[in-house]
């Protein structure tokens, strides 16, 4: 029952760590823009983070999300290359290494949804804590002929969090906002 809590630790228990991990994932996907809707339980506003990064194919999602000890550095290297539409941009040094950051969305909701699109196909998944394994992933929708690329993670409930939006801006500003080509 507590495996995921021990495995991911503060990534799923500390709001500041969770949001930093999710934004770092967008950076590693070579996003240039990240939009965050911060949750407010009193107004039934749910957490959402959406980026215009490279997105994932079905196969990439399955490999990255369902492999418990996914190793980004081994599978993708230490640098992130830009998507085709930014082919002249330099590669970025990636933050992620051990694949635990993907679990940060559990800080905001259980279950949560991941919508990702790339190469003309968009797929939406529901991710929830498992009963016989640490987490379960289920494909819930897909469509084709989709333009662009990116990933959106959305909570399914407006659970409260311990940080207000201004504190989140401060936490993120100290880590990511030095690059003018990365807007959060």
VMD Tcl script that draws the C-alpha trace (Angstrom):
set ca {
  {0.00 0.00 0.00}
  {2.75 2.45 0.84}
  {5.29 1.46 -1.80}
  {4.69 4.51 -3.99}
  {4.96 6.83 -0.98}
  {8.34 5.34 -0.04}
  {9.55 5.13 -3.64}
  {8.66 8.67 -4.72}
  {8.87 10.32 -1.28}
  {8.62 14.13 -1.34}
  {7.80 14.08 -5.05}
  {4.24 13.07 -4.13}
  {4.03 14.45 -0.60}
  {5.57 17.94 -0.89}
  {3.67 20.39 -3.12}
  {6.75 22.51 -3.94}
  {8.78 19.45 -4.95}
  {5.87 18.09 -7.01}
  {5.36 21.24 -9.07}
  {9.10 21.62 -9.66}
  {9.24 18.01 -10.90}
  {6.33 18.52 -13.29}
  {7.81 21.72 -14.72}
  {11.19 19.97 -15.03}
  {9.47 17.25 -17.06}
  {8.16 19.94 -19.42}
  {11.68 21.38 -19.70}
  {13.05 17.91 -20.48}
  {10.39 17.51 -23.19}
  {11.74 20.73 -24.75}
  {8.65 22.78 -23.99}
  {8.91 26.50 -24.61}
  {5.67 27.24 -22.77}
  {4.07 25.73 -19.67}
  {0.60 26.77 -18.48}
  {-0.48 25.91 -14.93}
  {-3.96 26.20 -13.45}
  {-3.50 26.21 -9.69}
  {-6.14 24.35 -7.64}
  {-8.67 26.05 -5.40}
  {-10.91 23.68 -3.51}
  {-13.35 26.44 -2.56}
  {-13.92 27.28 -6.23}
  {-13.69 23.69 -7.55}
  {-10.70 24.59 -9.73}
  {-8.56 21.54 -10.46}
  {-4.81 21.45 -10.99}
  {-3.69 21.34 -14.62}
  {-0.26 21.63 -16.18}
  {0.04 21.79 -19.96}
  {3.17 22.14 -22.07}
  {4.06 22.37 -25.73}
  {6.93 19.91 -25.40}
  {7.54 16.98 -27.71}
  {4.66 14.91 -26.35}
  {4.75 11.12 -26.40}
  {3.65 8.38 -28.72}
  {1.68 5.49 -27.22}
  {4.84 3.43 -27.10}
  {6.85 6.19 -25.42}
  {4.12 6.76 -22.84}
  {3.89 3.05 -22.06}
  {7.65 2.79 -21.65}
  {8.06 5.98 -19.61}
  {4.98 5.78 -17.40}
  {4.62 2.07 -16.84}
  {8.27 1.19 -16.21}
  {8.63 1.48 -12.46}
  {12.31 2.34 -12.45}
  {12.44 4.15 -15.81}
  {15.87 5.69 -16.39}
  {15.67 8.77 -18.58}
  {19.44 9.13 -18.91}
  {19.86 5.60 -20.28}
  {16.82 5.68 -22.58}
  {17.06 9.24 -23.89}
  {20.51 10.55 -22.97}
  {21.52 13.45 -20.74}
  {20.34 16.09 -23.22}
  {16.95 16.84 -24.69}
  {16.81 17.56 -28.39}
  {14.24 20.02 -29.72}
  {11.13 18.97 -31.64}
  {11.29 19.17 -35.45}
  {9.69 22.63 -35.56}
  {12.58 23.99 -33.42}
  {15.32 22.02 -35.18}
  {17.75 24.97 -35.10}
  {17.55 25.25 -31.30}
  {20.38 23.78 -29.22}
  {19.91 20.65 -27.11}
  {19.09 21.24 -23.43}
  {20.65 19.59 -20.42}
  {17.87 17.46 -18.95}
  {16.89 17.62 -15.28}
  {15.34 14.17 -15.12}
  {17.29 11.00 -14.57}
  {15.40 8.43 -12.53}
  {11.83 8.78 -13.85}
  {10.24 9.41 -10.45}
  {9.03 12.92 -11.37}
  {6.14 11.52 -13.37}
  {4.52 10.49 -10.09}
  {4.33 14.11 -8.89}
  {0.76 14.45 -10.20}
  {-0.36 12.16 -7.36}
  {0.26 15.17 -5.08}
  {-2.69 16.86 -6.76}
  {-5.11 14.02 -7.43}
  {-5.68 10.28 -7.44}
  {-6.55 9.45 -10.13}
  {-5.22 12.03 -12.58}
  {-5.29 12.17 -16.38}
  {-2.47 12.52 -18.87}
  {-3.25 13.74 -22.37}
  {-0.31 13.65 -24.76}
  {-0.08 14.28 -28.48}
  {2.64 13.83 -31.06}
  {2.97 12.79 -34.71}
  {-0.74 13.44 -35.35}
  {-2.08 11.20 -32.56}
  {-3.43 12.23 -29.16}
  {-3.97 9.71 -26.38}
  {-5.49 10.28 -22.93}
  {-4.74 8.02 -19.97}
  {-6.03 7.72 -16.45}
  {-3.38 6.99 -13.84}
  {-4.36 5.84 -10.35}
  {-2.77 4.18 -7.39}
  {-3.04 0.45 -7.79}
  {-4.36 -2.20 -5.48}
  {-2.01 -5.02 -6.48}
  {0.76 -2.86 -7.98}
  {1.98 0.68 -7.25}
  {-0.16 2.32 -9.94}
  {-2.52 1.45 -12.79}
  {-2.60 3.11 -16.21}
  {-5.62 2.89 -18.49}
  {-6.07 4.43 -21.93}
  {-9.40 6.27 -21.92}
  {-9.47 8.17 -25.24}
  {-7.58 8.75 -28.46}
  {-7.91 10.74 -31.64}
  {-5.94 11.24 -34.84}
  {-5.10 14.15 -37.15}
  {-4.10 16.26 -34.15}
  {-1.81 19.21 -34.80}
  {1.29 20.00 -32.78}
  {2.77 18.27 -29.77}
  {2.61 18.45 -25.99}
  {1.39 16.95 -22.77}
  {-1.32 17.96 -20.30}
  {-1.76 16.51 -16.82}
  {-5.09 17.21 -15.12}
  {-6.32 16.40 -11.64}
  {-9.73 14.77 -11.40}
  {-10.65 16.54 -8.15}
  {-10.02 19.99 -6.69}
  {-8.06 18.80 -3.69}
  {-6.48 21.50 -1.61}
  {-2.74 22.09 -1.55}
  {-0.51 23.75 1.00}
  {0.92 26.47 -1.27}
  {-0.83 29.42 -2.81}
  {-0.19 30.45 -6.40}
  {2.17 33.28 -5.42}
  {4.41 30.91 -3.46}
  {4.48 28.57 -6.46}
  {5.55 31.44 -8.73}
  {8.41 32.13 -6.36}
  {9.51 28.48 -6.17}
  {9.45 28.11 -9.96}
  {11.02 31.50 -10.62}
  {14.14 30.62 -8.69}
  {14.67 27.48 -10.77}
  {13.39 27.91 -14.31}
  {12.79 31.46 -15.37}
  {16.36 32.35 -16.30}
  {15.88 31.08 -19.88}
  {13.78 33.54 -21.97}
  {12.86 30.64 -24.30}
  {11.01 28.85 -21.47}
  {7.85 30.58 -20.26}
  {5.88 29.27 -17.27}
}
mol new
graphics top color blue
foreach p $ca { graphics top sphere $p radius 0.5 }
foreach p [lrange $ca 0 end-1] q [lrange $ca 1 end] { graphics top cylinder $p $q radius 0.2 }
display resetview
